[in-house]
Amino acid sequence: MVQRVFLLLCFMTVFVTGCIPLNSHEVIDLKDELSHLQIQYRELKQNYADLYTRVDPACTTLEVLNVSVKDLQDKVFALDQNIQNINDLEIDANKKSKNDNVKPSFPSSIYQSAYSDYSMGKFDLAYSGFQAFVKKYPNSEFTPQAQFYMGECFYSGSMWEKALEEYKKVERHYKKSELLSSARLKIALCCELLSKHNEALNIFLSIVKDFPQSPESLMAKEKLKIYNNAQKR
Protein backbone atom coordinates (compact mmCIF):
# COMPACT_ATOMS: atom_id res chain seq x y z
CA MET A 1 0.00 0.00 0.00
CA VAL A 2 2.79 2.39 0.90
CA GLN A 3 4.47 1.70 -2.45
CA ARG A 4 1.21 2.47 -4.24
CA VAL A 5 0.89 5.75 -2.34
CA PHE A 6 4.49 6.66 -3.17
CA LEU A 7 3.96 6.05 -6.89
CA LEU A 8 0.75 8.04 -6.82
CA LEU A 9 2.45 10.95 -5.08
CA CYS A 10 5.30 10.90 -7.60
CA PHE A 11 2.78 11.00 -10.42
CA MET A 12 0.95 13.88 -8.78
CA THR A 13 4.18 15.81 -8.31
CA VAL A 14 5.03 15.51 -12.00
CA PHE A 15 1.54 16.65 -12.89
CA VAL A 16 1.70 19.74 -10.68
CA THR A 17 4.93 20.83 -12.34
CA GLY A 18 3.00 20.91 -15.61
CA CYS A 19 4.43 17.84 -17.36
CA ILE A 20 1.30 15.66 -17.36
CA PRO A 21 -2.20 17.03 -18.08
CA LEU A 22 -5.12 15.39 -16.27
CA ASN A 23 -8.68 15.30 -17.46
CA SER A 24 -11.72 15.55 -15.20
CA HIS A 25 -12.09 11.77 -14.92
CA GLU A 26 -8.51 11.40 -13.70
CA VAL A 27 -9.06 14.14 -11.16
CA ILE A 28 -12.11 12.26 -9.85
CA ASP A 29 -10.05 9.05 -9.64
CA LEU A 30 -7.37 10.84 -7.60
CA LYS A 31 -9.98 12.24 -5.25
CA ASP A 32 -11.41 8.74 -4.81
CA GLU A 33 -7.90 7.52 -4.01
CA LEU A 34 -7.59 10.22 -1.36
CA SER A 35 -10.88 9.11 0.17
CA HIS A 36 -9.67 5.50 0.39
CA LEU A 37 -6.40 6.61 1.98
CA GLN A 38 -8.25 8.65 4.56
CA ILE A 39 -10.36 5.62 5.47
CA GLN A 40 -7.24 3.47 5.77
CA TYR A 41 -5.61 6.14 7.92
CA ARG A 42 -8.57 6.26 10.30
CA GLU A 43 -8.60 2.46 10.56
CA LEU A 44 -4.85 2.29 11.22
CA LYS A 45 -5.10 5.06 13.80
CA GLN A 46 -7.93 3.20 15.56
CA ASN A 47 -5.91 -0.02 15.53
CA TYR A 48 -3.05 1.90 17.09
CA ALA A 49 -5.31 3.16 19.84
CA ASP A 50 -6.70 -0.33 20.50
CA LEU A 51 -3.22 -1.78 20.67
CA TYR A 52 -2.13 1.00 23.00
CA THR A 53 -4.63 -0.20 25.60
CA ARG A 54 -3.18 -3.71 25.56
CA VAL A 55 0.56 -3.23 25.10
CA ASP A 56 3.28 -1.53 27.11
CA PRO A 57 4.00 1.84 25.42
CA ALA A 58 7.69 0.90 25.37
CA CYS A 59 6.99 -2.22 23.31
CA THR A 60 8.67 -2.43 19.90
CA THR A 61 5.40 -3.48 18.25
CA LEU A 62 3.73 -0.30 19.40
CA GLU A 63 6.65 1.82 18.22
CA VAL A 64 6.49 0.25 14.75
CA LEU A 65 2.74 0.84 14.52
CA ASN A 66 3.19 4.41 15.70
CA VAL A 67 5.65 5.01 12.85
CA SER A 68 3.18 3.45 10.39
CA VAL A 69 0.38 5.73 11.53
CA LYS A 70 2.60 8.82 11.23
CA ASP A 71 3.82 7.73 7.79
CA LEU A 72 0.30 7.19 6.48
CA GLN A 73 -0.87 10.45 8.03
CA ASP A 74 1.90 12.36 6.25
CA LYS A 75 1.07 10.70 2.93
CA VAL A 76 -2.62 11.54 3.27
CA PHE A 77 -1.72 15.17 4.01
CA ALA A 78 0.56 15.26 0.97
CA LEU A 79 -2.03 13.69 -1.32
CA ASP A 80 -4.75 15.98 0.02
CA GLN A 81 -2.43 18.86 -0.73
CA ASN A 82 -1.95 17.78 -4.34
CA ILE A 83 -5.71 17.48 -4.77
CA GLN A 84 -5.91 21.14 -3.77
CA ASN A 85 -3.31 21.90 -6.43
CA ILE A 86 -5.54 20.25 -9.04
CA ASN A 87 -8.51 22.32 -7.91
CA ASP A 88 -6.34 25.44 -8.04
CA LEU A 89 -5.29 24.58 -11.59
CA GLU A 90 -8.90 24.14 -12.65
CA ILE A 91 -9.91 27.46 -11.11
CA ASP A 92 -6.89 29.17 -12.63
CA ALA A 93 -7.65 27.74 -16.04
CA ASN A 94 -11.16 29.19 -15.89
CA LYS A 95 -9.81 32.59 -14.84
CA LYS A 96 -7.13 32.54 -17.52
CA SER A 97 -9.71 31.96 -20.21
CA LYS A 98 -11.30 35.24 -19.13
CA ASN A 99 -8.13 37.17 -18.47
CA ASP A 100 -4.78 36.20 -20.00
CA ASN A 101 -2.93 38.34 -17.47
CA VAL A 102 -4.02 36.24 -14.50
CA LYS A 103 -1.07 34.40 -12.97
CA PRO A 104 -1.55 31.05 -11.20
CA SER A 105 -1.05 30.98 -7.45
CA PHE A 106 -0.61 27.76 -5.46
CA PRO A 107 -0.50 28.40 -1.71
CA SER A 108 0.37 24.76 -1.05
CA SER A 109 3.75 25.10 -2.83
CA ILE A 110 5.10 26.81 0.29
CA TYR A 111 3.62 24.06 2.41
CA GLN A 112 5.15 21.38 0.19
CA SER A 113 8.61 22.92 0.50
CA ALA A 114 8.28 23.12 4.29
CA TYR A 115 7.01 19.56 4.50
CA SER A 116 9.91 18.35 2.35
CA ASP A 117 12.36 19.98 4.76
CA TYR A 118 10.53 18.42 7.69
CA SER A 119 10.70 14.96 6.11
CA MET A 120 14.45 15.33 5.71
CA GLY A 121 14.92 16.36 9.34
CA LYS A 122 15.64 20.00 8.49
CA PHE A 123 13.42 21.21 11.29
CA ASP A 124 14.64 24.82 11.38
CA LEU A 125 13.94 25.30 7.68
CA ALA A 126 10.66 23.44 7.94
CA TYR A 127 9.51 25.63 10.81
CA SER A 128 10.30 28.79 8.85
CA GLY A 129 8.39 27.44 5.85
CA PHE A 130 5.30 26.47 7.83
CA GLN A 131 5.42 29.82 9.63
CA ALA A 132 5.55 31.66 6.29
CA PHE A 133 2.60 29.61 5.03
CA VAL A 134 0.50 30.41 8.11
CA LYS A 135 1.23 34.13 7.78
CA LYS A 136 0.56 34.31 4.05
CA TYR A 137 -2.48 32.03 3.95
CA PRO A 138 -4.22 32.29 7.35
CA ASN A 139 -7.50 30.96 5.96
CA SER A 140 -6.19 28.01 3.98
CA GLU A 141 -7.55 24.55 4.79
CA PHE A 142 -3.92 23.51 5.37
CA THR A 143 -3.16 26.26 7.89
CA PRO A 144 -4.11 24.15 10.95
CA GLN A 145 -1.83 21.39 9.65
CA ALA A 146 1.01 23.85 9.13
CA GLN A 147 0.55 25.18 12.65
CA PHE A 148 0.57 21.64 14.05
CA TYR A 149 3.77 20.84 12.17
CA MET A 150 5.38 23.94 13.63
CA GLY A 151 4.90 22.23 16.96
CA GLU A 152 6.19 18.96 15.53
CA CYS A 153 9.39 20.67 14.39
CA PHE A 154 10.20 21.74 17.95
CA TYR A 155 8.98 18.44 19.40
CA SER A 156 11.28 16.50 17.08
CA GLY A 157 14.16 18.66 18.27
CA SER A 158 13.29 18.01 21.95
CA MET A 159 12.41 21.67 22.44
CA TRP A 160 9.38 20.94 24.60
CA GLU A 161 8.61 24.46 25.79
CA LYS A 162 8.53 25.92 22.27
CA ALA A 163 6.60 22.92 20.96
CA LEU A 164 4.03 23.44 23.71
CA GLU A 165 3.38 27.01 22.60
CA GLU A 166 2.89 26.01 18.96
CA TYR A 167 0.48 23.18 19.81
CA LYS A 168 -1.52 25.58 21.98
CA LYS A 169 -2.00 27.83 18.94
CA VAL A 170 -3.81 24.97 17.18
CA GLU A 171 -6.33 24.92 20.02
CA ARG A 172 -6.52 28.69 20.23
CA HIS A 173 -7.01 29.50 16.55
CA TYR A 174 -8.41 26.36 14.89
CA LYS A 175 -11.09 25.07 17.22
CA LYS A 176 -12.87 23.13 14.44
CA SER A 177 -9.75 21.40 13.14
CA GLU A 178 -9.58 17.61 13.06
CA LEU A 179 -6.13 17.98 14.61
CA LEU A 180 -7.52 19.47 17.80
CA SER A 181 -7.44 16.21 19.77
CA SER A 182 -3.94 15.41 18.49
CA ALA A 183 -2.70 18.87 19.44
CA ARG A 184 -4.13 18.58 22.92
CA LEU A 185 -2.51 15.19 23.42
CA LYS A 186 0.84 16.64 22.35
CA ILE A 187 0.29 19.53 24.79
CA ALA A 188 -0.16 17.01 27.59
CA LEU A 189 2.93 15.07 26.55
CA CYS A 190 4.99 18.27 26.46
CA CYS A 191 3.78 19.12 29.96
CA GLU A 192 4.91 15.68 31.13
CA LEU A 193 8.33 16.14 29.61
CA LEU A 194 8.57 19.54 31.30
CA SER A 195 7.63 17.91 34.65
CA LYS A 196 4.32 19.79 34.74
CA HIS A 197 2.52 16.67 35.88
CA ASN A 198 -0.57 18.27 37.42
CA GLU A 199 -1.18 20.25 34.24
CA ALA A 200 -0.63 17.15 32.12
CA LEU A 201 -3.09 15.20 34.28
CA ASN A 202 -5.80 17.83 33.83
CA ILE A 203 -5.26 17.88 30.07
CA PHE A 204 -5.52 14.08 29.83
CA LEU A 205 -8.81 14.33 31.73
CA SER A 206 -10.06 16.99 29.31
CA ILE A 207 -9.21 14.80 26.32
CA VAL A 208 -11.32 11.97 27.71
CA LYS A 209 -14.17 14.41 28.36
CA ASP A 210 -14.07 16.42 25.12
CA PHE A 211 -13.01 13.71 22.65
CA PRO A 212 -14.46 10.49 24.14
CA GLN A 213 -14.50 8.55 20.85
CA SER A 214 -11.05 9.52 19.65
CA PRO A 215 -7.91 7.36 19.69
CA GLU A 216 -6.31 10.15 21.73
CA SER A 217 -8.94 9.53 24.41
CA LEU A 218 -7.83 5.91 24.73
CA MET A 219 -4.22 7.01 25.07
CA ALA A 220 -5.21 9.62 27.65
CA LYS A 221 -7.04 6.94 29.67
CA GLU A 222 -3.89 4.84 29.74
CA LYS A 223 -1.91 7.82 30.96
CA LEU A 224 -4.50 8.41 33.69
CA LYS A 225 -4.15 4.80 34.81
CA ILE A 226 -0.41 5.31 35.15
CA TYR A 227 -1.00 8.44 37.25
CA ASN A 228 -3.55 6.65 39.44
CA ASN A 229 -1.22 3.69 40.00
CA ALA A 230 1.61 6.03 40.91
CA GLN A 231 -0.55 7.78 43.51
CA LYS A 232 -1.48 4.46 45.16
CA ARG A 233 2.17 3.57 45.75
C-alpha positions in Angstrom: 0.0 0.0 0.0 2.8 2.4 0.9 4.5 1.7 -2.4 1.2 2.5 -4.2 0.9 5.7 -2.3 4.5 6.7 -3.2 4.0 6.1 -6.9 0.8 8.0 -6.8 2.5 11.0 -5.1 5.3 10.9 -7.6 2.8 11.0 -10.4 1.0 13.9 -8.8 4.2 15.8 -8.3 5.0 15.5 -12.0 1.5 16.6 -12.9 1.7 19.7 -10.7 4.9 20.8 -12.3 3.0 20.9 -15.6 4.4 17.8 -17.4 1.3 15.7 -17.4 -2.2 17.0 -18.1 -5.1 15.4 -16.3 -8.7 15.3 -17.5 -11.7 15.6 -15.2 -12.1 11.8 -14.9 -8.5 11.4 -13.7 -9.1 14.1 -11.2 -12.1 12.3 -9.9 -10.0 9.1 -9.6 -7.4 10.8 -7.6 -10.0 12.2 -5.3 -11.4 8.7 -4.8 -7.9 7.5 -4.0 -7.6 10.2 -1.4 -10.9 9.1 0.2 -9.7 5.5 0.4 -6.4 6.6 2.0 -8.2 8.7 4.6 -10.4 5.6 5.5 -7.2 3.5 5.8 -5.6 6.1 7.9 -8.6 6.3 10.3 -8.6 2.5 10.6 -4.9 2.3 11.2 -5.1 5.1 13.8 -7.9 3.2 15.6 -5.9 0.0 15.5 -3.0 1.9 17.1 -5.3 3.2 19.8 -6.7 -0.3 20.5 -3.2 -1.8 20.7 -2.1 1.0 23.0 -4.6 -0.2 25.6 -3.2 -3.7 25.6 0.6 -3.2 25.1 3.3 -1.5 27.1 4.0 1.8 25.4 7.7 0.9 25.4 7.0 -2.2 23.3 8.7 -2.4 19.9 5.4 -3.5 18.3 3.7 -0.3 19.4 6.6 1.8 18.2 6.5 0.2 14.8 2.7 0.8 14.5 3.2 4.4 15.7 5.7 5.0 12.8 3.2 3.4 10.4 0.4 5.7 11.5 2.6 8.8 11.2 3.8 7.7 7.8 0.3 7.2 6.5 -0.9 10.5 8.0 1.9 12.4 6.3 1.1 10.7 2.9 -2.6 11.5 3.3 -1.7 15.2 4.0 0.6 15.3 1.0 -2.0 13.7 -1.3 -4.8 16.0 0.0 -2.4 18.9 -0.7 -2.0 17.8 -4.3 -5.7 17.5 -4.8 -5.9 21.1 -3.8 -3.3 21.9 -6.4 -5.5 20.2 -9.0 -8.5 22.3 -7.9 -6.3 25.4 -8.0 -5.3 24.6 -11.6 -8.9 24.1 -12.7 -9.9 27.5 -11.1 -6.9 29.2 -12.6 -7.6 27.7 -16.0 -11.2 29.2 -15.9 -9.8 32.6 -14.8 -7.1 32.5 -17.5 -9.7 32.0 -20.2 -11.3 35.2 -19.1 -8.1 37.2 -18.5 -4.8 36.2 -20.0 -2.9 38.3 -17.5 -4.0 36.2 -14.5 -1.1 34.4 -13.0 -1.6 31.1 -11.2 -1.0 31.0 -7.4 -0.6 27.8 -5.5 -0.5 28.4 -1.7 0.4 24.8 -1.1 3.7 25.1 -2.8 5.1 26.8 0.3 3.6 24.1 2.4 5.2 21.4 0.2 8.6 22.9 0.5 8.3 23.1 4.3 7.0 19.6 4.5 9.9 18.4 2.4 12.4 20.0 4.8 10.5 18.4 7.7 10.7 15.0 6.1 14.5 15.3 5.7 14.9 16.4 9.3 15.6 20.0 8.5 13.4 21.2 11.3 14.6 24.8 11.4 13.9 25.3 7.7 10.7 23.4 7.9 9.5 25.6 10.8 10.3 28.8 8.8 8.4 27.4 5.9 5.3 26.5 7.8 5.4 29.8 9.6 5.6 31.7 6.3 2.6 29.6 5.0 0.5 30.4 8.1 1.2 34.1 7.8 0.6 34.3 4.0 -2.5 32.0 3.9 -4.2 32.3 7.3 -7.5 31.0 6.0 -6.2 28.0 4.0 -7.5 24.5 4.8 -3.9 23.5 5.4 -3.2 26.3 7.9 -4.1 24.1 11.0 -1.8 21.4 9.7 1.0 23.9 9.1 0.6 25.2 12.7 0.6 21.6 14.1 3.8 20.8 12.2 5.4 23.9 13.6 4.9 22.2 17.0 6.2 19.0 15.5 9.4 20.7 14.4 10.2 21.7 17.9 9.0 18.4 19.4 11.3 16.5 17.1 14.2 18.7 18.3 13.3 18.0 21.9 12.4 21.7 22.4 9.4 20.9 24.6 8.6 24.5 25.8 8.5 25.9 22.3 6.6 22.9 21.0 4.0 23.4 23.7 3.4 27.0 22.6 2.9 26.0 19.0 0.5 23.2 19.8 -1.5 25.6 22.0 -2.0 27.8 18.9 -3.8 25.0 17.2 -6.3 24.9 20.0 -6.5 28.7 20.2 -7.0 29.5 16.5 -8.4 26.4 14.9 -11.1 25.1 17.2 -12.9 23.1 14.4 -9.8 21.4 13.1 -9.6 17.6 13.1 -6.1 18.0 14.6 -7.5 19.5 17.8 -7.4 16.2 19.8 -3.9 15.4 18.5 -2.7 18.9 19.4 -4.1 18.6 22.9 -2.5 15.2 23.4 0.8 16.6 22.4 0.3 19.5 24.8 -0.2 17.0 27.6 2.9 15.1 26.6 5.0 18.3 26.5 3.8 19.1 30.0 4.9 15.7 31.1 8.3 16.1 29.6 8.6 19.5 31.3 7.6 17.9 34.7 4.3 19.8 34.7 2.5 16.7 35.9 -0.6 18.3 37.4 -1.2 20.2 34.2 -0.6 17.1 32.1 -3.1 15.2 34.3 -5.8 17.8 33.8 -5.3 17.9 30.1 -5.5 14.1 29.8 -8.8 14.3 31.7 -10.1 17.0 29.3 -9.2 14.8 26.3 -11.3 12.0 27.7 -14.2 14.4 28.4 -14.1 16.4 25.1 -13.0 13.7 22.6 -14.5 10.5 24.1 -14.5 8.6 20.9 -11.0 9.5 19.7 -7.9 7.4 19.7 -6.3 10.2 21.7 -8.9 9.5 24.4 -7.8 5.9 24.7 -4.2 7.0 25.1 -5.2 9.6 27.7 -7.0 6.9 29.7 -3.9 4.8 29.7 -1.9 7.8 31.0 -4.5 8.4 33.7 -4.1 4.8 34.8 -0.4 5.3 35.2 -1.0 8.4 37.2 -3.5 6.6 39.4 -1.2 3.7 40.0 1.6 6.0 40.9 -0.6 7.8 43.5 -1.5 4.5 45.2 2.2 3.6 45.7 
